[in-house]
Amino acid sequence: MVTIETSIASKTIREKNMQKYFKVILNPRFCYLAPRNSIHTSMGAEISSSLRGKLRFIHPKFFYDKKGSELFEEICSLPEYYLTRSEMEILDSIGLELSQFLVQDYALIELGSGSAKKTRRLLEALIGRQETVEYYPIDISNVLKESSASLQRDYKNLKITGILDQYENGLDFIKSLEGKKLIAFLGSSLGNFNNKSAIRFLNKVHDVMRTGDLFLLGLDLIKDKRILESAYNDSQGVTGRFNLNLLTRINKELYGNFDLENFDHVAFYNSKHSRIEMHLRSKCEQEISISKINLSIILKKSETILTEYSYKYTIPQIEQIASKVGFKIEKIWYDKNKFFSLVLFSV
């Protein structure tokens, strides 16, 4: 139950959060919020820090410029990349069952909406039973604008407020929303977080939820090493181009001098830590300069830049995570091969 005091407090928080964004209204049913501080500034600061350390890395959230998003869509259709296919199989089969948990009107909040193909399955569970559905996609990629425009054309009772920002900031914004929330974090994106960071992030999600809210999380499961490594080393080399595009983006946006011919894509399964690791390996000793952030580093031959962890899980691990964060597991769904899981949590 939302009291008058709660409603006033939520409005105050929402107004405060709005000060961090400028609002672009495209039509009465579609607007998006963009941070007043440039995402490029944040990207530069993070990359400056992460490339100076002993373990050089670039956060995987920076994969997704326009070209990176296009390449990832291509990856999702590759025969070796079972993740999207398995998750779509689950989403195609759970509509009626998911609807049983949606006992009131829900707003859909999606972390990392991407092309929104999976979003349609969730919307279809809401559209038929609600007069209006409010949808809040949160993504740092501008692909959010295109995918949201397409959804709005196809669903006439859909109202969209896009948030062009990092997940944590977007969660701060949606915390003040009144009414029930269905938060979706699909694609096994949680696997990009190490264990401590994953718990910290899930605590953040838990903090924005109230009684009756739901959280749908996609998690990739541990399986045969050959299947895992093939998914990140496809025969057509698309994943390699996706990985290398990160350097192209830095060259373009931060004025770097990376020569893509001097790097190899490397991906392997680290069984000790239950994770895929993706790296860019230097073929030679080379000096890298990124002028916009005043960075100059020397990479030795065979030295790598880590670009992604993708952790894989067992069901006992998922149960342990839920217990640690304070989530209640309402339901776990699997694809026919039990390669992938969708977990529905409540608080």
N, C-alpha and C positions, 0 to 999 in steps of 0.2 A: 504494500500500500504506500502511495506517495503522499506525504503530508504537505501542508502549505509551506512549512519551514524547509522541508527537503526541496520543494519546487523552487523556492526563492534562492536557496543556497546553490542549486544546480544552475539556475539562470545566471547568478553572479559569477560562478566558475566558468560558464560558457562564454560570457562577455569578456572575461579576462583572457581566456584562451583565444578568442577571436582577434584580440589585439596583436597576436603573433602572426596573423595572416592577412593577406588582402584577398578579397572575394571577387571572383569573376562569374557573373550571371550570364549564361548562354541562352537560357529560355526559362520560363516559369517552373519547369520541372528538372532543370539540370544546372548546377553551379559547381565550381570547384574552388578550393582554398589553397593558396600557395604561400609558403613562408616568406616573411619580409626579409629575412636573412637568406642570401643566395645559397642554394644547395651546392653550387660550385665551391663556395668558400669553405663549407663544411667538408666537402670531398678533398680539397687541397690540404686542409689541416690534418685530416685523418691519414692521408697517403704520405704526407711529409713525416708524420710520426712513425707510421708502420714500416716504411722503407729504411728508416735510420737504425732500427733495432738489430739485435744479433740475429733473430729470426725475422727475415724480411717477409712481409706479407701485404696483400691488398685485400680489403674486405670484399666478399662476393656480392654485396649489394650494389657495387659499382659496375657489375657486368652489364646492367640493363639500361644502356642508352638505346636509341632507336634501333641501331644495327644489332646490338646484343640481344634485344628483345625479339627481333626477327629470327636471329640464329637459334635462340632458345625454342621458339615455336617450331623450327625445323627439327631440332633435337627431339622434341616431344613426339614426332611422328616416325622416328627411326625405329627399325625392328628391334635393335638392341636395347632401346631405352624403354624398359617395361614400366617405369614409375607412373607416367601419365596414363598409359593404357590401363594399368591395374586400378588406379584411383578412379578413372572414368567408369570402369566396370562396376565399381562399388556404388558410385553416385547414381548410375543408371538403375540400380536395383533397390535403392533404399528409400525412394520417395515417399511411399505410403507409410513405411515404418517410422521415418523421421517425422512425418506430419503428426504422428501420435504424441510426440513430445512437445509440439508447438500448440499448446492449449489456448494461447491468447495471440494477439497481434504482436509480431516481432519486427524490429528493424534488423536488417542484415548488415553486419560490419565485416569487411573482408580485408585481411592483411596480405598485401602482395597480390592484387587482383589480376595483373598481367592482361592477357587477351580476353579474360572473362568467359572462356568456354565452359569451365567448371561452374562458374557463377550461375549460369542458366539453369543447371540442375537444382541448385538451392532455391533460386527464385521461383521455379515451378512448384516447389513445395509450399511456397508462401502466397504466390499471386492468386491462385484459385480460391483461397479461403480468406483473403483480406481485401478490404475495399481499396486501400492504398498500401504500398510497400515502400518504406524508406531504405535506401541503400547507401552505405558509406564505404566506398573503396579507398584504401590507404596504400599508396605506392609512391616511390620516389621517381618512377619512370613516367614520362609524358604519354606513354601508351595508354595510361589510365583515361585520358581524354577521349581517345578514339574508341576504346572498348565501351566506355560509358555511353557515348553517343549512339553506338550501335544497339546497346541494351535498351536505351530509352525509346528508340524507334520501334522496337519489337514488343515492348511491354508498356501499354498505355496508362496503367495505374502505378507506374514506378516513378518515384521521386529520388533523384540522385544528388548527393553532396560528396564530391570527390575531395580527398585530402592528399595533396602532393607533398608528402613529407615522410620522414622515417617512422617506422612502426611505433616506437616509444612515444613520440610526439603526437602521433595520431591517436594513440590510446588515451593520452591526457585529454584530448579534445572530446572523445566519445564518452569519457567517464561521466560527463555532466548530462548526457542524454536521458530523458525521461522515457518510461516504458520499457518493455522487454527487449533484450538484445540477443541475437544469434551471431556470435563471433566465429568467423571461419579463418583458419590458417592452414591452407592446403599445400600439396606438393612436396611434403616432407621438408619444408623450409626450416623447421626447427632444427633439423640435422646440421645446419650450417653453424649452429652455436655449440661451443664446447659445453661440457656438463654443467659447470658452474654458471655460465652465461645463460644456458637454457633454463635452469631453475630460476635465475633472477628474472628472466623475461616472462616466464609463466607466472611468477608472483605478480608481475605487473598486470598481466591479463586478469588474474584472480582479483586484483585490487579494483578493477573497473567493473566487476560483475556484482550483481545483486541477486537475491533469491529469485529464482525463476529464469534467470539468464542461462544461456547455453553456449558452450565452446566446442566447436568441431575442429579436430586436429588431425592432419594427415601425417602418418609416420611410416617410414620405410623399415621393413623387417630384415633381420640378419638371414642370409641365405648363402648358397654356393658362391664361393669367391669368383669363379669364372663368370657367372651371371652378373655379379656386381661390377667386375672390372670391364666387361664388354660394354656395359651401359655407359661408361665414361671414356671408352676408347673405341668409338664406333668405326666401322670399316670405311665410311665415307669421309671421315676426318672433320665432321661438322663440329664436334665438341672441341677439337683442337683449334678451329677457327674462332669459336666462341671464346675460348680461353685467351687466345692471342688478341682478340678484339679489345680486351681490357687495356692493352698497351696502346692500341690505336686511339682509344678514347682519351687516355692520358696525354698522348701526343697532341690531340686536337684541342682539348679543353684546358690543359695545364701547360701546353707548349713543351712537351717532352721530346726527347730525341731517340726513343726506343727504335731499334732496327729489328723488325719482326723476323727477318731472316736469321738473326742471331739467337733465336730461342726455339726450344722444343716444348711441345705440350707433353706433360707426364701425369698419369693418373694411375693409382694403385690402391689396393685394399690393405689397410693396416689392421690386421686381425687382433693385435694386442689391444687396440683402442676401439675396435669395432667401427671403423670409419673409412670411407674413401677419402684420399687426399689428392687434390689437384695442384700441380705446380707448373711454373714456367722455368725451364732449365736453360741457363746461359751456355751457349756453345763455345764461348771463348771469353777471355778476359776483356772487359769493356767498361768504358766510363759512361755513365748515364747522367744526363742533366735534365732537370725539369724546371724551366726558368721561372714559371709563375709562382712557384713555392720556394725558389732559391735553394734547390736541392741538387747536390752532385754526389754520386756514389760510384764506387768501383765494384763491379761484379766479377768474381773469379770464374774461370772455366768450370762448368758443372755446378756452380752455385745456383740455388733455386729461389724463386719467389713463390711463396705459398699463396694460392688464390681461393682455395675452398677446402673446408672439411665438410663431409656429409656423413653424419653419424647414423648408424643402423641400430635397431632396437629389438629386444625380445619382449614378450608380453609381461613377464615378471618385472622387467625394467620399467615398462610403462606404468604398471601398478605401483611400483615404488616411487616413481616421479609424482604420480597423482597424490599419493599419501603425503609426500614431503611438502607439496604445495598447498594441499588442503582441498583438492578437487575430488568430487565423487564421480566415478565412472558409471555413466548411465547405459552405455552400449558400446561394443567394439564390433565393427564390421570388417570383413576381409574379402579380397578377390578370390577367385576359385583356386588359384595356386598358393594362396597365403603368402604372397610376396609383399603385400602392402596392407596397411590398416587405416581405417578412419575411426577415431575415438571421440565419442560424445561425452563431454564433462558438464557437470553442474557444480554449484557451490552450496 
